[in-house]
Amino acid sequence: MRKILLTLIILVSSAAFLSAQRPSVISPEVHPDNSVTFRFYARNAKSVSLDTEILPAPVKMTKDDSGVWSITIPPAKPDIYPYSFWVDSMEVNDPNNTYLFPNEGFKHSLVDIKGDKPLVHSLQNVPHGKVSYRTYTTAQGIAGTLVIYTPPGFDAKGTTRYPVLYLIHGGSDTEETWTKVGKANLIADNLIAQGKVKPMIIVMPYANTGLMMQKAFGNDMINNIIPFIEANYPVLTDRNNRAMAGFSVGGGATLNIGLMNLDKFAYVCAYAPYTQTPEFNANFGKWDPDVENYNKQLKLFTIYTGESDQYRQIIDRTIAIYEDKKFNLETMFVPGGHTWMNCRLFLATTLPQLFK
């Protein structure tokens, strides 16, 4: 008994000692004026910098006597921003922030600067839909993953049948990125509540970069994902009630799949599409379409991008392919780069135009 008691005393004392040695850290801390303080504990680090899309370049942080590095940046425009820390040349996310960016290529954290008025992606006091996780069998015979948004009032056994938007993430993102970063579910909730958007189902599949650059993902979409949705959800199955949109490599996949399957999609919306891929070159390199037929059948065909997008030259060349052939293409150029801040804006612009 004495040994057990002694062990407990040692453990408690050790925990108290370690707690006293490691200071409590709050990060990020958003202030009333929308300035933000970021903090990172690294007593033995030689340098720590903050890298955030709020600022044009990484900025060095300063260390206090307790080993906590910190920096306060000026007031920022309300939005959700990615950020990370560079600690002695190694990039890490914020260990004091559970709000993480789902991505396979980098590990960023997110800071939500809400502002005084609710934004289109904010959690508002409106009826909310549901986000579900489902699996289906891919063409390779393995389990594929889907994140599925169903609108407020959805009843799987009811008589209402819904149109469907297939929404594709960017390269190295995951099936969760459109909800956890893009806030697609909250944008839909808010716009439906305002009467601006028709209630719809939004399907967000996992599609890694390699698949999206080849025919494999398109085949999976047409032969497996769409049939799975139509077999398991009360949806409208004609092309006029089916749309596709995507960001970056997912935007390129949207052009490949949507325009090559005109019998399946009446709405094709690409956000900053990355199109330097073998499939895009095969589909559109020597393309000679019946433009009149496309213009007649496409109810909405868009390419949106940031004015300073890192792939702007590629995107401009992509736009030229369709404009030179006299497609009815809607373009939009907004401030900013290849960011999810712009993706939220693009999606909020697209949704009210669908399924009219």
TORVEXDREN-235469 format. One line per 3 residues: their letters; for each residue x, y, z of C-alpha. Coordinates in steps of 0.5 Angstrom, whole numbers, padded with zeros to 4 digits. Example, Ala and Ser with C-alpha at 12.3 -4.5 7.8 and 13.67 -1.06 7.14 Angstrom:
# residues 2
as	0025:-0009:0016 ~ 0027:-0002:0014
# end
This chain:
# residues 356
mrk	0000:0000:0000 ~ 0006:0005:0002 ~ 0009:0003:-0005
ill	0003:0005:-0009 ~ 0002:0011:-0005 ~ 0009:0013:-0006
tli	0008:0012:-0013 ~ 0002:0016:-0014 ~ 0006:0022:-0010
ilv	0011:0022:-0015 ~ 0007:0022:-0021 ~ 0003:0028:-0018
ssa	0009:0031:-0016 ~ 0012:0030:-0023 ~ 0006:0033:-0027
afl	0006:0039:-0022 ~ 0013:0040:-0024 ~ 0012:0039:-0031
saq	0006:0044:-0031 ~ 0010:0049:-0028 ~ 0015:0048:-0033
rps	0011:0049:-0039 ~ 0007:0055:-0039 ~ -0001:0055:-0041
vis	-0001:0058:-0049 ~ -0007:0061:-0052 ~ -0007:0061:-0060
pev	-0010:0064:-0064 ~ -0013:0069:-0060 ~ -0017:0074:-0064
hpd	-0018:0081:-0061 ~ -0024:0085:-0062 ~ -0021:0090:-0067
nsv	-0020:0083:-0071 ~ -0012:0083:-0070 ~ -0010:0076:-0068
tfr	-0004:0074:-0063 ~ -0001:0067:-0065 ~ 0003:0064:-0060
fya	0008:0058:-0060 ~ 0012:0054:-0054 ~ 0019:0052:-0056
rna	0024:0054:-0051 ~ 0030:0051:-0055 ~ 0028:0054:-0062
ksv	0033:0058:-0065 ~ 0027:0062:-0069 ~ 0020:0061:-0070
sld	0016:0065:-0076 ~ 0008:0065:-0077 ~ 0006:0064:-0084
tei	-0001:0066:-0086 ~ -0005:0067:-0092 ~ -0007:0074:-0088
lpa	0000:0076:-0090 ~ 0004:0077:-0096 ~ 0010:0073:-0093
pvk	0012:0069:-0087 ~ 0014:0074:-0081 ~ 0019:0073:-0075
mtk	0016:0072:-0068 ~ 0019:0074:-0061 ~ 0021:0069:-0055
dds	0019:0071:-0048 ~ 0023:0069:-0042 ~ 0018:0063:-0041
gvw	0020:0060:-0048 ~ 0013:0062:-0051 ~ 0014:0065:-0058
sit	0009:0070:-0060 ~ 0007:0076:-0065 ~ 0000:0080:-0066
ipp	-0002:0082:-0073 ~ -0006:0088:-0075 ~ -0013:0087:-0076
akp	-0015:0083:-0082 ~ -0022:0082:-0086 ~ -0026:0077:-0083
diy	-0026:0070:-0086 ~ -0023:0064:-0085 ~ -0015:0063:-0086
pys	-0010:0058:-0086 ~ -0003:0059:-0082 ~ 0003:0055:-0080
fwv	0009:0056:-0076 ~ 0016:0055:-0078 ~ 0020:0052:-0073
dsm	0028:0052:-0074 ~ 0026:0051:-0082 ~ 0021:0046:-0080
evn	0013:0047:-0082 ~ 0008:0045:-0076 ~ 0001:0047:-0075
dpn	-0001:0050:-0068 ~ -0001:0045:-0063 ~ -0006:0049:-0059
nty	-0011:0050:-0064 ~ -0016:0044:-0066 ~ -0019:0047:-0072
lfp	-0014:0044:-0077 ~ -0014:0044:-0085 ~ -0015:0037:-0088
neg	-0010:0036:-0093 ~ -0005:0030:-0095 ~ 0001:0035:-0097
fkh	0001:0040:-0091 ~ -0001:0041:-0084 ~ -0004:0048:-0083
slv	-0009:0050:-0078 ~ -0014:0055:-0079 ~ -0016:0062:-0075
dik	-0024:0064:-0076 ~ -0024:0072:-0076 ~ -0032:0073:-0075
gdk	-0033:0080:-0075 ~ -0039:0084:-0073 ~ -0044:0081:-0078
plv	-0045:0074:-0080 ~ -0041:0072:-0087 ~ -0045:0067:-0092
hsl	-0041:0061:-0089 ~ -0042:0063:-0081 ~ -0046:0059:-0077
qnv	-0053:0062:-0077 ~ -0059:0061:-0073 ~ -0063:0058:-0079
phg	-0065:0051:-0080 ~ -0059:0046:-0081 ~ -0058:0040:-0086
kvs	-0054:0034:-0084 ~ -0047:0032:-0086 ~ -0046:0025:-0087
yrt	-0040:0020:-0088 ~ -0041:0014:-0093 ~ -0037:0009:-0097
ytt	-0038:0006:-0104 ~ -0034:0001:-0108 ~ -0029:0004:-0113
aqg	-0027:0002:-0120 ~ -0021:-0001:-0116 ~ -0026:-0005:-0111
iag	-0024:-0002:-0105 ~ -0028:0003:-0101 ~ -0028:0010:-0103
tlv	-0031:0015:-0098 ~ -0036:0021:-0099 ~ -0038:0027:-0095
iyt	-0045:0028:-0096 ~ -0050:0034:-0095 ~ -0057:0033:-0094
ppg	-0061:0040:-0094 ~ -0066:0042:-0088 ~ -0072:0038:-0087
fda	-0069:0032:-0091 ~ -0073:0025:-0091 ~ -0070:0019:-0094
kgt	-0076:0016:-0094 ~ -0080:0022:-0096 ~ -0083:0024:-0103
try	-0079:0030:-0104 ~ -0073:0028:-0109 ~ -0067:0033:-0110
pvl	-0062:0036:-0115 ~ -0055:0034:-0114 ~ -0048:0038:-0114
yli	-0042:0034:-0114 ~ -0037:0038:-0111 ~ -0029:0036:-0112
hgg	-0024:0038:-0107 ~ -0017:0041:-0110 ~ -0010:0037:-0110
sdt	-0008:0034:-0104 ~ -0014:0036:-0100 ~ -0019:0031:-0097
eet	-0027:0029:-0098 ~ -0027:0033:-0091 ~ -0024:0040:-0094
wtk	-0030:0043:-0097 ~ -0034:0042:-0091 ~ -0029:0044:-0086
vgk	-0025:0049:-0090 ~ -0030:0051:-0095 ~ -0036:0051:-0090
anl	-0040:0048:-0096 ~ -0046:0046:-0091 ~ -0046:0052:-0088
iad	-0046:0056:-0094 ~ -0052:0052:-0097 ~ -0056:0053:-0090
nli	-0056:0060:-0090 ~ -0057:0061:-0097 ~ -0063:0056:-0097
aqg	-0066:0060:-0091 ~ -0065:0066:-0095 ~ -0069:0063:-0101
kvk	-0064:0064:-0105 ~ -0062:0057:-0107 ~ -0066:0051:-0108
pmi	-0065:0045:-0103 ~ -0060:0040:-0106 ~ -0056:0034:-0104
ivm	-0048:0036:-0104 ~ -0044:0030:-0105 ~ -0036:0031:-0104
pya	-0032:0025:-0106 ~ -0025:0024:-0104 ~ -0021:0024:-0110
ntg	-0013:0024:-0110 ~ -0009:0028:-0114 ~ -0007:0022:-0118
lmm	-0014:0020:-0120 ~ -0016:0027:-0121 ~ -0011:0028:-0127
qka	-0013:0021:-0130 ~ -0019:0018:-0133 ~ -0020:0014:-0127
fgn	-0023:0019:-0123 ~ -0028:0021:-0128 ~ -0030:0013:-0129
dmi	-0031:0013:-0122 ~ -0035:0019:-0122 ~ -0040:0016:-0128
nni	-0040:0009:-0126 ~ -0040:0008:-0119 ~ -0041:0015:-0115
ipf	-0047:0017:-0119 ~ -0050:0010:-0119 ~ -0049:0010:-0111
iea	-0052:0016:-0110 ~ -0058:0015:-0114 ~ -0059:0008:-0111
nyp	-0059:0011:-0104 ~ -0062:0018:-0104 ~ -0068:0021:-0106
vlt	-0065:0025:-0112 ~ -0067:0027:-0119 ~ -0064:0023:-0124
drn	-0064:0027:-0131 ~ -0058:0032:-0133 ~ -0062:0038:-0131
nra	-0062:0036:-0124 ~ -0054:0034:-0124 ~ -0049:0039:-0123
mag	-0041:0039:-0122 ~ -0036:0044:-0119 ~ -0029:0043:-0117
fsv	-0023:0047:-0114 ~ -0016:0047:-0117 ~ -0014:0040:-0120
ggg	-0021:0039:-0118 ~ -0023:0044:-0122 ~ -0020:0041:-0128
atl	-0023:0035:-0127 ~ -0030:0038:-0127 ~ -0028:0041:-0134
nig	-0026:0034:-0136 ~ -0032:0030:-0133 ~ -0037:0035:-0134
lmn	-0036:0037:-0141 ~ -0034:0030:-0143 ~ -0041:0028:-0141
ldk	-0046:0033:-0143 ~ -0051:0027:-0142 ~ -0050:0027:-0135
fay	-0049:0035:-0133 ~ -0052:0041:-0135 ~ -0048:0045:-0130
vca	-0041:0045:-0130 ~ -0037:0050:-0125 ~ -0029:0051:-0125
yap	-0026:0054:-0119 ~ -0019:0056:-0121 ~ -0018:0050:-0125
ytq	-0011:0047:-0126 ~ -0011:0044:-0133 ~ -0004:0042:-0134
tpe	-0006:0034:-0134 ~ -0005:0029:-0139 ~ -0013:0028:-0139
fna	-0014:0035:-0140 ~ -0009:0035:-0146 ~ -0012:0029:-0149
nfg	-0020:0032:-0148 ~ -0018:0039:-0151 ~ -0012:0039:-0154
kwd	-0015:0038:-0161 ~ -0022:0039:-0159 ~ -0027:0040:-0164
pdv	-0034:0041:-0161 ~ -0041:0042:-0163 ~ -0041:0049:-0160
eny	-0048:0050:-0161 ~ -0050:0044:-0158 ~ -0046:0045:-0152
nkq	-0049:0052:-0151 ~ -0056:0050:-0152 ~ -0055:0044:-0147
lkl	-0051:0048:-0141 ~ -0055:0052:-0137 ~ -0049:0054:-0133
fti	-0042:0054:-0135 ~ -0037:0058:-0131 ~ -0029:0059:-0129
ytg	-0028:0063:-0123 ~ -0021:0065:-0121 ~ -0017:0070:-0116
esd	-0013:0076:-0120 ~ -0007:0074:-0117 ~ -0008:0066:-0117
qyr	-0001:0062:-0118 ~ -0004:0059:-0124 ~ -0007:0065:-0127
qii	-0003:0064:-0134 ~ -0006:0057:-0134 ~ -0013:0059:-0132
drt	-0013:0064:-0138 ~ -0010:0059:-0143 ~ -0016:0055:-0141
iai	-0021:0060:-0141 ~ -0019:0062:-0148 ~ -0020:0055:-0151
yed	-0027:0056:-0149 ~ -0028:0063:-0151 ~ -0024:0062:-0158
kkf	-0030:0057:-0159 ~ -0035:0062:-0157 ~ -0038:0058:-0151
nle	-0043:0062:-0147 ~ -0038:0062:-0141 ~ -0039:0066:-0135
tmf	-0032:0068:-0132 ~ -0031:0072:-0125 ~ -0024:0075:-0123
vpg	-0024:0077:-0116 ~ -0018:0080:-0111 ~ -0013:0074:-0108
ght	-0010:0068:-0110 ~ -0011:0060:-0110 ~ -0014:0060:-0104
wmn	-0020:0057:-0100 ~ -0022:0064:-0098 ~ -0024:0065:-0105
crl	-0027:0058:-0106 ~ -0032:0060:-0101 ~ -0034:0066:-0105
fla	-0034:0062:-0111 ~ -0039:0057:-0108 ~ -0043:0062:-0105
ttl	-0044:0065:-0112 ~ -0045:0059:-0116 ~ -0051:0056:-0111
pql	-0056:0061:-0113 ~ -0055:0059:-0120 ~ -0056:0052:-0120
fk	-0063:0048:-0122 ~ -0067:0054:-0124
# end
